[in-house]
Amino acid sequence: MFHTAEPQDVIDGKITDVYFDRTIKILKAKKINKSVKAEFIAKSLPQDWPWAVFAGLEEAMYLMKHMPVKVRAMKEGTVFYPYEPVIEIEGMYQDICVYETALLGLICQASGIATKAARFKKLAGDRPVISFGARRMHPMLAPMIERNAFIGGCDGVSVIKSGEIIGEDPMGTMPHALIICFGSTVDAVRAYDEVLEPKVKRVALIDTFLDEKFECLNVAEALGKRLYAVRFDTPSSRRGNFYRILEETRWELDMRGYNHVRFYVSGGIKEEDVPVLNPVVDGYGIGTSISNAPVVDFAMDIIEVEGSPLAKRGKWSGSKKVLECMKCGSRKIVPNNKSRHICSCKGKYIDILVPALDNGKQIIDIYPPAELRKKVLENIKELPLE
């Protein structure tokens, strides 16, 4: 059996830290059940990120539909900053208590993955970025990981089920195993070309047996114009100056008229590698750097009890608005009252923490992954990475 929870386990409140289960027992025994508002915020972001992408709302909404609560939330795919609430939940505390663990888990990891993907896509510019990291994580999580990588900006995903969820064909090239089974890169590439349907781009993996430059020339001569790209997955122990390997190979292919062959790279690519490689690379396969992205450290904290502001030390009490100026884009956090706020640029503020759920009734629109991805890429276009 797989050591994972069933969806019903989450809905039944079994995926909870034990102290919440004990809290419920105590509150029920003492007949204490107060109405509360609680918010989900991150006071800081991983690795000094200046901003992050909010993801995981669709799954969180699915869970909260089973709870008698009202919810305000940022729309999925919204860029947020430290201290900005991304979700506010209102209800009787006994109805909320055991779900804190699961709700945090749904948005912490998803937001981290989406943000990391957004950063890679921003660094890569127009070059495709494909999520290759499913094999580094538990298979039950692969669709969640790749959905959020796609929302954040990845151009494609590699897992078949993930492709079904996001509504896109999965992307990939060929494994080293195929080439080893044939005993020759050229023979494997020819078989790939003969067997697979024309819509599958011919991308040859060229680091299995021989020097990358000569292997590229071999597969280019074998397929000619049908060869779309080559993928460099050179092991780090053999990589040396990776840029120079790519530059030299590009020179040799161009000298022989194979200018059409694109270069894809994979294998341990990190953020700092992308600006260096961009001049000689046409696309990236990013694995662990995205799938093992640092989580956004959200916390859920009570901010109101029985309608009165109340929070623990280090937190701001009371319900809040997160205002964004429609003219200049500036943001501010203010008490959730009827006071009007005008931006210094004279632009109009809107509250981006909007009604999302009312006792099982969904109010907020849920958009397909492709639309969310488009929104994220538009929103991060002018944002700095540092």
C-alpha positions as CSV (number, residue, x, y, z in Angstrom):
1,M,0.0,0.0,0.0
2,F,1.0,3.6,-0.5
3,H,1.7,5.6,2.7
4,T,-0.6,8.4,1.8
5,A,-3.9,9.8,3.1
6,E,-7.2,9.3,1.3
7,P,-9.1,12.5,0.4
8,Q,-11.8,11.5,2.9
9,D,-9.1,11.4,5.6
10,V,-8.5,15.1,5.0
11,I,-12.2,15.9,4.9
12,D,-12.7,14.0,8.2
13,G,-10.1,16.0,9.9
14,K,-7.7,13.1,10.4
15,I,-4.8,15.0,8.8
16,T,-4.3,17.3,11.8
17,D,-1.6,17.8,14.4
18,V,-2.6,16.0,17.6
19,Y,-2.7,19.1,19.7
20,F,-5.7,20.3,17.7
21,D,-7.5,17.0,18.4
22,R,-6.8,17.5,22.1
23,T,-8.0,21.1,21.9
24,I,-11.3,20.0,20.5
25,K,-11.8,17.5,23.3
26,I,-11.0,20.2,25.9
27,L,-13.3,22.8,24.3
28,K,-16.2,20.3,24.0
29,A,-15.8,19.1,27.6
30,K,-15.8,22.7,28.8
31,K,-18.6,23.7,26.4
32,I,-16.6,26.5,24.8
33,N,-17.2,27.3,21.2
34,K,-16.6,30.8,20.1
35,S,-17.0,32.5,16.7
36,V,-13.7,33.5,15.3
37,K,-12.0,35.0,12.3
38,A,-8.6,33.7,11.4
39,E,-6.1,34.8,8.7
40,F,-3.4,33.0,6.7
41,I,-0.3,35.2,6.3
42,A,3.5,34.8,5.7
43,K,5.6,37.2,7.7
44,S,8.6,36.5,5.5
45,L,9.3,34.7,2.2
46,P,11.9,32.0,1.5
47,Q,15.4,32.9,0.3
48,D,14.6,36.6,0.5
49,W,12.1,36.5,-2.3
50,P,10.5,40.0,-2.6
51,W,7.2,38.6,-3.6
52,A,5.4,35.2,-4.1
53,V,2.6,33.7,-6.1
54,F,-0.5,32.5,-4.2
55,A,-1.5,29.0,-5.2
56,G,-3.4,26.1,-3.7
57,L,-6.7,27.9,-3.3
58,E,-8.7,25.5,-5.5
59,E,-7.8,22.6,-3.2
60,A,-8.3,24.7,-0.1
61,M,-11.7,25.7,-1.3
62,Y,-12.7,22.1,-1.9
63,L,-11.9,21.3,1.8
64,M,-13.5,24.4,3.2
65,K,-16.8,23.6,1.3
66,H,-17.2,20.8,3.8
67,M,-17.0,23.3,6.7
68,P,-19.7,25.8,7.9
69,V,-17.6,28.9,7.3
70,K,-17.3,32.1,5.4
71,V,-14.1,32.8,3.5
72,R,-12.4,35.8,1.9
73,A,-9.4,35.1,-0.2
74,M,-7.0,36.4,-2.8
75,K,-7.6,34.9,-6.2
76,E,-5.3,32.0,-7.1
77,G,-2.3,33.3,-9.0
78,T,-2.3,36.6,-7.2
79,V,1.2,38.0,-6.4
80,F,1.4,38.7,-2.6
81,Y,3.9,40.2,-0.2
82,P,4.9,39.5,3.4
83,Y,2.2,40.3,6.1
84,E,-0.6,40.4,3.5
85,P,-3.5,38.0,4.4
86,V,-4.2,35.6,1.5
87,I,-7.2,33.9,3.2
88,E,-9.6,34.9,6.0
89,I,-11.8,32.3,7.4
90,E,-14.8,32.9,9.7
91,G,-16.8,30.4,11.7
92,M,-17.2,28.6,15.0
93,Y,-13.8,27.6,16.2
94,Q,-14.7,24.0,16.8
95,D,-15.7,23.7,13.1
96,I,-12.3,25.1,12.0
97,C,-9.8,23.8,14.6
98,V,-8.8,20.4,13.2
99,Y,-8.4,21.7,9.6
100,E,-5.6,24.2,10.2
101,T,-2.9,21.7,9.5
102,A,-4.4,20.6,6.2
103,L,-5.3,24.1,5.0
104,L,-1.8,25.3,5.6
105,G,-0.3,22.3,3.8
106,L,-2.5,22.9,0.8
107,I,-1.3,26.5,0.3
108,C,2.3,26.5,1.7
109,Q,3.7,24.0,-0.8
110,A,1.6,25.0,-3.7
111,S,2.7,28.7,-3.4
112,G,6.3,27.8,-3.0
113,I,6.3,25.7,-6.2
114,A,4.3,28.3,-8.2
115,T,6.7,31.1,-7.0
116,K,9.8,29.1,-7.9
117,A,8.4,28.3,-11.3
118,A,7.6,32.0,-11.9
119,R,11.1,33.0,-11.0
120,F,12.6,30.5,-13.4
121,K,10.3,31.6,-16.2
122,K,11.1,35.2,-15.6
123,L,14.8,34.4,-15.8
124,A,14.4,32.3,-19.0
125,G,12.3,34.9,-20.8
126,D,10.9,33.6,-24.0
127,R,12.7,30.3,-23.7
128,P,10.5,27.3,-22.7
129,V,10.7,26.0,-19.2
130,I,9.4,22.5,-18.6
131,S,8.7,20.9,-15.3
132,F,10.9,17.7,-15.0
133,G,10.9,17.2,-11.2
134,A,8.1,14.7,-10.6
135,R,10.5,11.8,-10.1
136,R,12.0,13.6,-7.1
137,M,8.8,13.6,-5.1
138,H,6.2,11.2,-4.0
139,P,4.1,10.1,-7.0
140,M,0.8,10.9,-5.3
141,L,2.0,14.6,-5.3
142,A,3.2,14.8,-8.9
143,P,0.0,16.2,-10.3
144,M,-0.2,18.9,-7.6
145,I,3.4,19.8,-8.1
146,E,3.2,20.1,-11.8
147,R,-0.1,21.9,-11.8
148,N,1.4,24.6,-9.6
149,A,4.6,24.7,-11.6
150,F,2.5,25.3,-14.7
151,I,0.4,28.0,-13.0
152,G,3.6,29.7,-11.9
153,G,4.9,29.9,-15.5
154,C,6.3,26.6,-16.7
155,D,5.5,26.0,-20.3
156,G,4.8,22.3,-19.9
157,V,4.9,19.3,-17.6
158,S,6.2,15.9,-18.0
159,V,3.8,13.6,-16.3
160,I,0.8,12.2,-18.2
161,K,-1.7,12.7,-15.3
162,S,-0.5,16.2,-14.7
163,G,-1.1,17.0,-18.4
164,E,-4.7,15.8,-18.0
165,I,-5.2,18.0,-15.0
166,I,-3.9,21.2,-16.6
167,G,-5.4,20.4,-20.0
168,E,-2.1,20.3,-21.9
169,D,-0.2,17.6,-23.6
170,P,2.8,16.4,-21.5
171,M,6.2,17.2,-22.8
172,G,9.4,15.2,-22.8
173,T,12.3,13.9,-24.8
174,M,13.8,10.4,-24.3
175,P,15.5,8.7,-21.3
176,H,19.0,7.4,-21.2
177,A,17.5,4.0,-20.9
178,L,16.2,4.0,-24.4
179,I,19.6,4.8,-25.8
180,I,21.3,2.2,-23.6
181,C,18.7,-0.4,-24.8
182,F,19.8,0.3,-28.4
183,G,23.4,0.6,-27.6
184,S,23.7,3.7,-29.8
185,T,22.3,7.2,-29.6
186,V,21.8,7.4,-33.4
187,D,20.0,4.1,-33.6
188,A,17.7,5.1,-30.7
189,V,17.0,8.5,-32.3
190,R,16.2,6.9,-35.6
191,A,13.8,4.5,-33.9
192,Y,12.2,7.4,-32.1
193,D,11.7,9.1,-35.4
194,E,10.3,6.0,-37.1
195,V,7.8,4.9,-34.4
196,L,6.4,8.1,-32.8
197,E,3.7,10.2,-34.5
198,P,4.9,13.3,-36.4
199,K,3.4,15.7,-33.8
200,V,6.0,14.6,-31.3
201,K,9.0,16.9,-31.7
202,R,12.3,15.0,-32.4
203,V,14.5,15.9,-29.5
204,A,17.6,13.8,-29.0
205,L,19.4,13.2,-25.7
206,I,23.1,13.4,-26.5
207,D,25.2,12.8,-23.4
208,T,24.8,9.1,-22.9
209,F,27.9,7.6,-24.5
210,L,30.0,10.1,-26.5
211,D,31.3,13.6,-26.4
212,E,28.3,16.0,-26.7
213,K,29.6,17.8,-29.7
214,F,30.2,14.7,-31.8
215,E,27.0,13.1,-30.7
216,C,25.1,16.2,-31.8
217,L,26.7,16.1,-35.2
218,N,25.8,12.4,-35.5
219,V,22.1,12.8,-34.7
220,A,21.9,16.0,-36.9
221,E,23.3,14.0,-39.8
222,A,20.9,11.1,-39.1
223,L,17.7,13.2,-39.0
224,G,18.5,16.4,-40.8
225,K,15.7,18.9,-40.8
226,R,13.5,16.5,-38.8
227,L,15.7,17.0,-35.7
228,Y,14.0,19.7,-33.7
229,A,16.4,19.9,-30.7
230,V,19.0,18.2,-28.7
231,R,19.0,17.9,-24.9
232,F,22.1,18.2,-22.8
233,D,21.8,16.4,-19.5
234,T,25.5,16.2,-18.9
235,P,26.4,14.9,-15.5
236,S,27.9,17.5,-13.2
237,S,31.1,15.3,-12.8
238,R,31.7,15.6,-16.5
239,R,30.3,19.1,-17.1
240,G,33.3,21.3,-16.6
241,N,32.5,24.7,-18.1
242,F,29.0,23.9,-19.3
243,Y,28.6,27.2,-21.2
244,R,31.8,26.4,-23.2
245,I,30.5,22.9,-24.1
246,L,27.3,24.4,-25.4
247,E,29.0,27.2,-27.2
248,E,31.4,24.9,-28.9
249,T,28.7,22.5,-30.0
250,R,26.6,25.4,-31.3
251,W,29.5,26.6,-33.4
252,E,30.1,23.1,-35.0
253,L,26.4,22.6,-35.8
254,D,26.1,26.1,-37.3
255,M,29.2,25.5,-39.4
256,R,27.6,22.5,-41.0
257,G,24.2,24.2,-41.7
258,Y,22.3,22.8,-38.7
259,N,21.3,26.2,-37.4
260,H,17.7,25.0,-36.9
261,V,18.6,22.6,-34.1
262,R,17.6,24.0,-30.7
263,F,19.5,23.4,-27.5
264,Y,17.6,22.2,-24.3
265,V,19.5,21.7,-21.0
266,S,18.5,19.8,-17.9
267,G,20.1,18.3,-14.9
268,G,20.5,20.3,-11.7
269,I,19.8,23.7,-13.3
270,K,19.6,26.4,-10.6
271,E,18.4,30.0,-10.8
272,E,21.9,31.4,-11.0
273,D,22.7,29.2,-14.0
274,V,19.9,30.6,-16.3
275,P,21.3,34.1,-17.0
276,V,24.7,32.5,-17.8
277,L,23.3,29.9,-20.1
278,N,20.6,32.0,-21.9
279,P,22.9,33.1,-24.7
280,V,23.4,29.5,-25.9
281,V,20.2,27.8,-24.7
282,D,16.8,27.6,-26.2
283,G,14.9,25.8,-23.4
284,Y,15.2,24.4,-19.9
285,G,14.0,21.2,-18.2
286,I,13.9,22.1,-14.5
287,G,13.6,19.3,-12.0
288,T,14.4,19.4,-8.3
289,S,14.8,23.2,-8.2
290,I,11.0,23.6,-8.8
291,S,9.6,20.3,-7.4
292,N,11.6,20.8,-4.1
293,A,10.9,24.5,-3.9
294,P,11.0,25.9,-0.4
295,V,7.5,26.2,1.0
296,V,6.0,29.6,1.8
297,D,5.8,29.6,5.6
298,F,2.1,30.6,6.1
299,A,0.6,30.6,9.5
300,M,-3.1,30.6,10.5
301,D,-3.9,32.9,13.4
302,I,-7.0,34.0,15.1
303,I,-7.6,37.7,14.7
304,E,-11.1,38.2,16.1
305,V,-13.1,36.4,18.8
306,E,-16.9,37.0,19.0
307,G,-16.6,40.1,16.8
308,S,-13.8,41.8,18.8
309,P,-10.2,42.2,17.6
310,L,-7.9,39.7,19.4
311,A,-4.6,38.2,18.4
312,K,-1.5,36.7,19.9
313,R,1.7,38.7,20.3
314,G,3.4,39.4,17.0
315,K,0.2,39.5,15.0
316,W,-2.1,42.3,14.0
317,S,-5.6,41.8,15.4
318,G,-8.8,42.5,13.5
319,S,-10.1,41.7,10.0
320,K,-8.2,43.4,7.2
321,K,-8.4,44.6,3.6
322,V,-5.5,44.3,1.2
323,L,-5.8,47.3,-1.0
324,E,-4.2,47.6,-4.4
325,C,-4.2,50.9,-6.4
326,M,-5.7,50.4,-9.9
327,K,-3.5,53.2,-11.2
328,C,0.0,52.8,-9.8
329,G,-0.2,49.3,-8.3
330,S,0.8,50.3,-4.7
331,R,-0.5,48.1,-1.9
332,K,-1.5,48.7,1.7
333,I,-3.1,46.7,4.5
334,V,-5.9,48.5,6.4
335,P,-8.6,47.6,8.9
336,N,-11.7,46.0,7.3
337,N,-14.1,48.8,7.9
338,K,-16.1,51.2,5.6
339,S,-13.4,53.9,5.6
340,R,-12.4,55.1,2.1
341,H,-8.8,55.1,1.1
342,I,-7.3,57.2,-1.7
343,C,-3.9,56.5,-3.1
344,S,-1.3,59.3,-3.2
345,C,-1.4,59.1,-7.0
346,K,-5.2,59.7,-6.8
347,G,-5.9,56.3,-8.1
348,K,-8.7,54.0,-6.9
349,Y,-8.0,51.3,-4.4
350,I,-9.7,47.9,-4.6
351,D,-9.7,45.2,-1.9
352,I,-8.0,42.0,-3.4
353,L,-9.1,39.9,-0.5
354,V,-12.6,39.1,-1.9
355,P,-15.5,36.9,-0.8
356,A,-14.8,33.4,-1.8
357,L,-17.1,31.0,0.1
358,D,-20.3,31.2,2.2
359,N,-21.2,28.0,4.1
360,G,-20.4,25.7,1.2
361,K,-21.5,28.1,-1.6
362,Q,-18.6,29.1,-3.8
363,I,-18.6,32.8,-4.6
364,I,-15.2,33.3,-6.2
365,D,-14.5,32.2,-9.7
366,I,-12.1,29.3,-10.2
367,Y,-10.1,29.6,-13.4
368,P,-8.4,26.9,-15.6
369,P,-4.7,26.5,-15.1
370,A,-3.8,28.1,-18.5
371,E,-5.7,31.3,-17.5
372,L,-4.0,31.4,-14.1
373,R,-0.6,31.0,-15.8
374,K,-1.3,33.8,-18.1
375,K,-2.4,36.0,-15.2
376,V,0.8,35.2,-13.2
377,L,3.1,36.0,-16.2
378,E,1.4,39.3,-16.7
379,N,1.6,40.2,-13.0
380,I,5.3,39.4,-12.6
381,K,6.4,40.9,-15.8
382,E,7.7,44.1,-14.2
383,L,8.6,42.7,-10.8
384,P,12.2,42.4,-9.7
385,L,13.6,39.1,-8.6
386,E,15.7,40.6,-5.8
